[in-house]
């Protein structure tokens, strides 16, 4: 059930992202960020959330003996797509206890 929810989220988020890029282009991101102080606050909030997600990915991947750097870099480039895909491809087994 969890995997289905992740796939549905990826699908709808991908459609929304594709529509936004089709409508405003990739260069439409910057003007929307600096449009107002509210926009800047939302962007900074998303950056903080991405950093927290990267901390979680770091801890989870290293506890499973995997290299987290690809996922961390991808999160900073493509945002939420990377953590969602990470959740799909990571091993569902419980990591070994230290």
Buried (B, 14 or more C-beta within 10 A) or exposed (E): EEEEEBEEEBEEBEEEBEEBEEEEEEEEEEEEBEEEEEEEEEBEEEEEEBEEBBEEBBEBBEBBEBEBEEBBEBBEEEBBBBBBBBBEEBEEEEBEEE
